[in-house]
Amino acid sequence: MLPYGRQSISDEDVEAVAAILRGDWLTTGPTVTAFETAVSELAGGHRAVSCTSGTAALHMAYAGLRIGPGDEVVTTPMTFVATASCAAIMGAEIVFADVEEDTALLDPAAVEAVVTDRTKVIAAVDYAGHAADYDTLQAIADRAGAKTLGDAAHSVGGFYKGRPVGDLADVTTMSFFPTKNLTTGEGGAVVAKDPAVAQRVHEFHFIGLVRDPARFQITDEGPWHQEVHEFGVNYRLTDVACALGLSQLKRLAGFTKRRSEITARYNEAFEPVDGVRTPAQRDYVDPAWHLYPVRILGGRRREIFEGLRAAGIGVQVNYIPVYWHPVFANAGYKRGMCPNAEQYYREEISLPMYPDLTDADVDRVIETLTNLVS
Ligand SMILES: *Cc1c(COP(=O)(O)O)cnc(C)c1O
């Protein structure tokens, strides 16, 4: 079965990890710092904090923004559940705004319609690797006294109006799961423009430990002393994983290039085919295509999906609208709330997309899908 996504691991990646296993620091060592510096350089120079997953990154981001009961977080239903659930875990109320009909990205007009004086965060998702419209979302957030969060789990390595992902929202979260644009096994990162938010994010993922003597409230202990001002968790990424991440970062530009070649090959093949719709792209965005989301028209999505799977092509669907999950539905969120997202969901299939996919693999997917729809 051809998977829909998978990692690319080189001999250099393996060597980089082995070298750390033979060294002194398996965790909390210099490779964590080096990886965070490299992520920061990729992301506009803002401080980066590495962590154990993209979900952990979202939890840390909402903690760093001090989201809690009484706050509203406006987000998109066309995402993985964690974008919303991590804010719900903090006690915030989740408000879903619909997506644009063509890109499946959070629609600024829909956001504008639901923002209130309790809105604390507008959380966009760079669905499929295409950045959301951050300039417009930031202007809405600024007027509302809210912050922007970019869930960049799909878009690491991409650009918007010439600026890199990580330099677009107030806070950006990344995932380094094996199917994502680069991997550390499990892993993620938070990038924050405000150094005070970045410091809170760091302390939250590090058990809440305060280690700067200038901030101590207990001042008469000794050189061993560290203290806790706010509760935290342990979401630290290891030096072992960071070594893989550093090695993968060197390959990221090559991964992104291969992903756009695959996208172009699919686009060219499917544009003339009736009954399928290719992904939309804004001219001011350079996506880092994580998914190839093709749309199957005429109510035939399930039939085509099953046909592809039967032919050994491991397709996926991204995503069921988040508020359809029973955890939201049972809390009163109603189907029909975001019609564009629901229509998109009904039509979407994610085709195989990863750097080691060959042109012959792509052509097999193209031929199989074209035969199925005709
Ligand atoms: C993968 C993903 C996450 C979660 O990342 P994990 O590393 O799997 O925890 C969050 N948001 C989106 C949009 C994702 O695709």
The ligand as a MOL file (V3000), in Angstrom:
LIG
                    3D

  0  0  0     0  0            999 V3000
M  V30 BEGIN CTAB
M  V30 COUNTS 15 15 0 0 0
M  V30 BEGIN ATOM
M  V30 1 C -0.5190 16.9510 13.1580 0
M  V30 2 C -1.3100 18.1310 13.5650 0
M  V30 3 C -1.3830 18.5780 14.9000 0
M  V30 4 C -0.8490 17.7870 16.0450 0
M  V30 5 O 0.4810 17.4260 15.9210 0
M  V30 6 P 0.9990 16.0840 16.6540 0
M  V30 7 O 2.4920 16.2360 16.5230 0
M  V30 8 O 0.4620 14.9210 15.8830 0
M  V30 9 O 0.5350 16.1190 18.0690 0
M  V30 10 C -2.0530 19.7490 15.1690 0
M  V30 11 N -2.6520 20.4520 14.1910 0
M  V30 12 C -2.6310 20.0430 12.9130 0
M  V30 13 C -3.3060 20.8820 11.8710 0
M  V30 14 C -1.9800 18.8620 12.5620 0
M  V30 15 O -1.9910 18.4480 11.2830 0
M  V30 END ATOM
M  V30 BEGIN BOND
M  V30 1 1 1 2
M  V30 2 1 2 3
M  V30 3 2 2 14
M  V30 4 1 3 4
M  V30 5 2 3 10
M  V30 6 1 4 5
M  V30 7 1 5 6
M  V30 8 2 6 7
M  V30 9 1 6 8
M  V30 10 1 6 9
M  V30 11 1 10 11
M  V30 12 2 11 12
M  V30 13 1 12 13
M  V30 14 1 12 14
M  V30 15 1 14 15
M  V30 END BOND
M  V30 END CTAB
M  END
